[in-house]
C-alpha cells in the first residue's frame, strides 16, 4: 500500500457520507484545519462550518488536529464544540497517539480528513486510518505547504490522483 494515496477523495468535508461511516463503526473523525475546514488566512470559522462540526460532533467524536500554532487553532476553533490539537506535527504520530489514548479508540475506528497528501494522508495511512483527501478550501497556503504542494503535484501525476475525481 502506498502511504501517500488516500482511501477516498471528496470535493469537500460536506460531501462525505458521515452516517455511512458511523454505520461502518468509525468512532472519531479527525479534521485538519487549514484549507480543510477553514482558509489559511481566516481568523474565524465560518458559521456554516461551525454548525456543521457542532452537529456532527453530536453523532460522532470530532477532533481538529492542526499543524498550526496553539494561538491560531484555539482562536479559530473557539466556537467549535469539539476537541482540538494544535501543533500536531503531522505526519508524526503524536496527535493520533494522543487521540487513541484519550478516547481509548483503536486506529482502525478513526477517520482523518485533510487537504494534503504529505501530512494528513501520510499520517493516517501510517496507522491504517480511513484517509479522505479533500480539495483545498482556499487559494493561499503557508510557505511550507507551498513547498509540499510542489511534491504533491508530482505524486498526484504519478499515481493519477486527479483533482476533482472522487473514488
Residue pairs with C-beta under 8 A, 6 or more apart in sequence:
1 125
2 125
2 159
3 121
3 122
3 125
3 126
4 117
4 118
4 121
4 122
4 125
4 155
4 159
5 117
5 121
5 125
5 159
5 161
6 117
6 121
6 131
6 132
6 133
6 161
7 125
7 130
7 131
7 132
8 16
8 130
8 131
8 132
8 133
8 166
8 167
9 132
9 133
9 134
9 161
9 165
9 166
9 167
10 16
10 132
10 133
10 134
10 166
11 134
11 135
11 164
11 166
12 134
12 135
12 137
13 31
13 36
13 37
13 49
13 52
13 113
13 134
14 52
15 134
15 166
16 113
16 132
18 29
18 56
18 59
18 60
19 59
21 29
21 60
21 111
21 130
22 59
22 60
25 109
26 60
26 109
26 110
26 111
26 130
27 60
27 61
27 103
27 105
27 109
27 110
28 60
28 61
28 62
28 63
28 99
28 103
28 105
28 109
28 110
28 111
29 56
29 60
29 61
29 62
29 63
29 110
29 111
29 113
30 63
30 64
30 65
30 95
30 96
30 99
30 110
30 111
30 112
30 113
30 124
30 129
31 37
31 53
31 62
31 63
31 64
31 65
31 112
31 113
31 114
32 64
32 65
32 66
32 90
32 112
32 113
32 114
32 115
32 116
32 119
32 120
33 64
33 65
33 66
33 68
33 73
33 76
33 77
34 40
34 66
34 67
34 68
34 115
34 142
34 145
35 115
35 116
35 136
35 137
35 138
35 141
35 145
36 113
36 114
36 115
36 120
36 134
36 136
36 137
37 45
37 49
37 53
37 64
37 137
38 45
38 46
38 49
38 76
38 137
39 137
39 138
39 140
40 138
40 140
40 141
40 142
40 145
41 138
41 140
42 76
42 138
43 75
43 76
44 75
44 76
44 78
44 79
45 53
45 76
45 77
45 79
45 80
50 79
50 80
53 62
53 64
53 80
53 81
53 82
54 79
54 80
54 81
54 82
56 62
57 80
57 81
57 82
61 82
61 83
61 103
61 105
62 80
62 82
62 83
63 82
63 83
63 84
63 85
63 99
64 73
64 77
64 80
64 82
64 83
64 84
64 85
65 84
65 85
65 88
65 90
65 95
65 99
65 112
66 72
66 73
66 84
66 85
66 86
66 87
66 88
67 87
67 88
67 89
67 90
67 119
68 76
68 86
68 87
69 86
69 87
70 86
70 87
72 86
73 84
73 85
73 86
73 87
74 84
74 86
77 84
83 102
85 95
85 98
85 99
88 94
88 95
89 95
90 114
90 119
90 120
90 122
90 123
91 118
91 119
91 122
91 123
91 126
92 123
93 123
93 126
93 127
95 123
96 107
96 110
96 123
96 124
96 127
96 129
99 105
99 110
100 106
100 107
100 110
107 127
107 128
107 129
108 128
108 129
110 124
110 127
110 129
110 130
111 124
111 129
111 130
111 131
111 132
112 120
112 121
112 123
112 124
112 129
112 130
112 131
112 132
113 120
113 132
113 134
114 120
114 121
114 124
114 132
114 133
114 134
115 133
115 134
115 135
115 136
115 137
116 145
116 148
116 149
116 152
117 133
117 152
117 155
117 156
117 161
118 148
118 151
118 152
119 148
120 131
120 133
121 131
121 133
124 130
124 131
125 131
133 161
135 163
135 164
141 149
155 161
156 162
156 163
